[in-house]
Amino acid sequence: MPTQYQQALVGNITPEIERVAERERLDAEFIRAEVAAGRLVIPANRLHLAGSAETGVRLDTIGIGRSVTTKINANIGASPVSSCKELELTKMQWAVRYGADAVMDLSTGGDLDEIRTHLISNSAVPLGTVPIYSMIAGRDIEDLTCEQMLATITAQAAQGVDFFTIHAGILREHLDFVRPRKMGIVSRGGSLLAKWMIHHGRQNPLYEMFDEISAICREYDVTYSLGDGLRPGCLADASDEAQFAELRTLGELVQRAREAGVQCMVEGPGHIPLDEIEMNMKRQEELCGGAPFYVLGPIVTDVFPGYDHITSAIGATMAAYYGASFLCYVTPAEHLTLPAPEDVKAGCIAYKIAAHAADVAKKLPGARDCDDAISDARAELDWAKQFQLAFDGETAKEIHRRNMSTDEDYCAMCGKRWCAVRLSREVKQSLEGK
């Protein structure tokens, strides 16, 4: 069966394209054309689309691309230190509740297949993985064979995974560019493959087997998320030769993926100073043929551990405005530990703000509708309506009620007598009376 990309190329509007058009309030033919051009992807494994016989949950498709609303991804996952499939399900549910459009299972501990199956069967949003994390379960990276790599990728595709992070762009010849770096290689997948290449004296096996991996992805319609194994891990390493050498290779792989009929997006930095974000977004678009850009932040300062959901949301807003389509959230736990459900909530809300702010600035259809509606409610001092329209109305209501037990036509900040909104309303009434 053809992939979404192959269907779009021959002019077919699939039910998934129609659903994306409905959600985005755009014409289905426009969405089809964007998919055909490779500028928009619809991560939707055929098996996930069919739904879970156990839970009855099926995938509700989304579109990721510059021409539609900016999407956000939430990373979750158990580790060898902490492993529980129900906790990961709770994290996923919190992520979706607070705005995640997709979720990645980055588990490295516990029963990885069980955790992944449990999440997919309960997920109505696309679910991604980094297959190399499962490849090294119970073995050293040096012992990993090419046959085991392909077997793991095939097995995860057959479970219903919607998009794969495949670090096929980090090449053996790129490793010398890492020497001057302060932080070296901070991507787990990138560092594992670098160690494999050095040990075996060979090229990146995922690069060498890219055509075989593409055949697997095409069979199940799994979308590539080409991983940035050499993304900068601190401001000092940003926009260096290692990063851009890999990006050039990723551009080559985008074309190879399209030739194979596979949907493809590209992952990006990382830690980037604010003034370099626009250049980075434009460089990716140029080198990667307009493929959707999936960025981690970028984090714009290194000195605020515990608050990196904020430092990265600043960069994410700019990245989305200048070209990124998909934002990978960062939580307060980044650089410190595994995120708890509360960290997932904080990260999702920070990134929902970033994505929405960029969409408003890009003037996407309907992006500002809720902003205008809540402004109308504020002008009328209609608290119930404000809480209804607010993204997290429960929190807004809780804060409002700290000093006032009822919803009056003023708030505790100014009080009734000095409420600017009430005074402004009186001024307007006086002017209209003239």
Secondary structure, DSSP 8 states (H G I E B T S, - for coil): ---HHHHHHTT---HHHHHHHHHHTS-HHHHHHHHHTTSEE----HHHHH--TTT--------EETTS--EEEEEE---SSS--HHHHHHHHHHHHHTT-SEEEE---SS-HHHHHHHHHHT-SS-EEE-THHHHTTTS-GGG--HHHHHHHHHHHHHHT--EEEE--S--GGGGGGGTT-SS----HHHHHHHHHHHHHT---HHHHTHHHHHHHHHHHT-EEEE--TT--SSGGGTT-HHHHHHHHHHHHHHHHHHHTT--EEEEE-SB--GGGHHHHHHHHHHHTTT--EEEETTB--SS-TT-HHHHHHHHHHHHHHHT--EEE---TTTTTS---HHHHHHHHHHHHHHHHHHHHHTT-TTTTHHHHHHHHHHHTT-HHHHHHHSTTHHHHHHHHTTS-SS--SS-TTTHHHH-HHHHHHHHHHHHHH-
